[in-house]
Amino acid sequence: MSRHNNTRNAQKGKFELTIEGGKKILHENELIFIPSRKHHSGIALTDCELIDVFSPNRKEYSNN
């Protein structure tokens, strides 16, 4: 659980995402918004390429 909003984009593959107990399969070229403070987890069902965008910026993933 994080204080950051998260948008996850599946560039390639299939990814199973669980948010607050509900499951969603993210397919290629789909995106999903994960609100802050929501318990979430995921598992790649195939080889995946994912892009995560966080707001506010997560310092632990920043080069600055």
C-alpha positions as CSV (number, residue, x, y, z in Angstrom):
1,M,0.0,0.0,0.0
2,S,1.4,3.4,-1.0
3,R,0.5,7.0,-0.8
4,H,1.2,7.3,-4.5
5,N,-1.4,7.0,-7.3
6,N,-0.2,4.6,-9.9
7,T,-1.1,4.2,-13.6
8,R,0.1,0.9,-15.0
9,N,0.3,0.3,-18.8
10,A,0.8,-3.2,-20.3
11,Q,2.9,-2.6,-23.4
12,K,3.2,-6.3,-24.0
13,G,1.8,-9.5,-22.6
14,K,-0.9,-10.4,-20.0
15,F,-0.6,-9.3,-16.3
16,E,-3.0,-10.3,-13.5
17,L,-3.6,-7.4,-11.1
18,T,-5.3,-7.7,-7.8
19,I,-6.6,-4.5,-6.2
20,E,-8.4,-4.7,-2.8
21,G,-9.2,-8.4,-3.5
22,G,-10.7,-7.9,-7.0
23,K,-8.8,-9.4,-10.0
24,K,-8.3,-7.8,-13.4
25,I,-6.4,-9.2,-16.4
26,L,-4.4,-6.4,-18.0
27,H,-3.9,-7.2,-21.7
28,E,-1.5,-5.7,-24.2
29,N,-2.0,-1.9,-24.7
30,E,-4.4,-1.6,-21.8
31,L,-3.9,0.6,-18.8
32,I,-5.4,0.8,-15.3
33,F,-5.4,3.4,-12.5
34,I,-4.5,2.3,-9.0
35,P,-5.6,4.8,-6.4
36,S,-3.3,5.6,-3.5
37,R,-3.6,3.5,-0.3
38,K,-5.2,0.6,-2.1
39,H,-3.7,-2.8,-1.5
40,H,-2.5,-4.3,-4.8
41,S,-0.3,-7.0,-6.2
42,G,0.2,-8.6,-9.5
43,I,1.7,-11.5,-11.4
44,A,2.8,-11.8,-15.0
45,L,0.8,-14.4,-16.9
46,T,3.1,-14.2,-20.0
47,D,6.3,-12.3,-20.7
48,C,5.3,-8.7,-20.0
49,E,6.6,-5.1,-20.6
50,L,4.9,-2.8,-18.1
51,I,5.1,1.0,-17.6
52,D,4.3,2.4,-14.2
53,V,3.7,6.1,-13.6
54,F,3.5,7.4,-10.1
55,S,2.1,10.6,-8.7
56,P,3.7,12.1,-6.7
57,N,7.0,10.9,-8.0
58,R,8.6,8.0,-6.1
59,K,12.0,9.0,-5.0
60,E,13.3,5.4,-4.7
61,Y,12.7,5.0,-8.5
62,S,14.2,8.4,-9.5
63,N,17.6,9.1,-10.9
64,N,17.6,12.5,-9.3
